[in-house]
Amino acid sequence: MEKVSIDSLKEFEGNPRKGNVNALVESLTVNGQYRPIVVQASTKKILAGNHLWKAAKQLGWKDILVTYVDVDDDRAKKIVAADNRLADMGSYDENALLKLLEDITLEGTGYVQADVDDLLALIEEQTEPQWQTAPQNSTQENVQHRPTLAERAEHYAERTIRLLMCEYPNEQYIWVVERLSEERAKFGIDNNADMIIKIIEEYTGKEAPK
């Protein structure tokens, strides 16, 4: 690993990755450079870390940490492809990720609070229902246990807003959005969340909690 002049390096032409330079600027500001970028020794082209290099330049850095690899052009292209693709092929343990994010401040991580809320909603949807044996005198063999509002309030005491995630194929998504828009216009409601509550109230005849 070496520290070199940032202007001595070249962006890899045709890099397929579209990175978020602003997020990387924030990460460098908060965390510093915690790993080197990878550079082809013969050409000084960046094989891994093009957007990190751009972020560092945006911050006015004069030097940056690099690791040189001595490879030909064909191998260099493979490294670029592998670096991008192999990162995409990974997945997350959502519960472990949530615990990690809840233990830290989000600044400099690339995550925002909305991401944490989305993760909570995803975990709730994926949680297996808990079954409990009915009382002996009951005619039911098993009943599904669903947390009461009090239990949910206790578990998420610090969270006042939750997200409901719905996935649709493209054509259904467009249809749902268009219908919600039409209904909002009828009732003078300015957002889909309140419109969904209105629809449920109309259908069930029950008023939603305030």
Helices and strands as residue ranges (DSSP letters): E 2-5, G 6-8, H 21-31, E 37-40, E 46-48, H 50-58, E 63-69, H 73-88, H 94-102, H 113-126, E 130-133, E 142-145, H 149-155, H 170-187, H 192-204
